[in-house]
Amino acid sequence: MDFEAAADRVDVTKPHPARRYDYWLGGSANFEADRKSADAVAEAFPSIHFAVLENRSFLRRAIPYLVETAGIRQFLDIGTGLPTAGNVHELAQAVAPESRVVYVDNDPIVLYHARDLLDSSPSGATAYIDADLRDPASILEHPALSGTLDLDRPVALMLCAVLHFLTDEMEPYDVVRQLCAALPSGSYLTMTHATDDHLSAEDLQATIEANERSGVPFRLRSTAEFTRFFDGLDLVSPGITSVIDWRPIEWRPHPRKEAVSMLGGMARIP
């Protein structure tokens, strides 16, 4: 995998969700176009920083549940984003060192930094696929997937804070169905997604306009729309909730649900 050549493919003039997320988390692997796009969103939704932090907190609770309670040892993390503290393999291998993880993203700068995602424990394994969620076949047919994961054994499919970048014409429900259909019984789907549940009509319109100005396709979805992604699957308690309320480990001060506006859920594939 040519990590260095990936940097030459980065288009710094166009914002990308992974780099924008990095900016909101206080990272440095972002460019002016990403920062302008992120600031345009923050104008309409000033608490976006809370949303990204709570999304990461959800991930830090979901992975241990999948490993310790569900017995999962294989993960397919799509929409990985830039490496940061608490990557999937770090969380999983801290509990089960033999865990195996395949990361997927379509941003060349994520590929450039992917070496940090390949720092697996000796008994486990990690791999990185440069592919796009909108083309599930490019992921499912990639040799790095079959070379790292045993698709006859359960896999945790992680789609955290990525499906809201697929607008309706991109057929997001079909994308998720294709991915889930490729996984064996006993696998799990874990998702988070931005929601418009708490927005007034005026605020929703302002948010839609801000996302249009940001240059990144974006689709807020209601709880009912988000729940459709889990049709036919067995939801894990507490079901579809705000990410704040999904199996909190202990009480802690946190933003209101309205400030986060992020839904989370996990389900077993029967």
Buried (B, 14 or more C-beta within 10 A) or exposed (E): EEBEEBEEEBEEEEBBBBBBBBBBBEBEBBBEBBBBBBBBBBBBBEBBBBBBBBBBBBBEBBBBBBBEEBEBBBBBBBBBBBBBEEBBBBBBBBEBEBBBBBBBBBBBBBBBBBEEBBEBBEEBBBBBBBBBBEEBEBBBEBEBBEEBBEBEBBBBBBBBBBBBBBEEEBEBBEBBBBBBEBBEEBBBBBBBBBBBBBBEEEBBEBBBEBBEBBBBBBBBBEBEBBBEBBEEBEBBEEEBBBBBEBBBEEEEEBBEBEBBBBBBBBBBBE
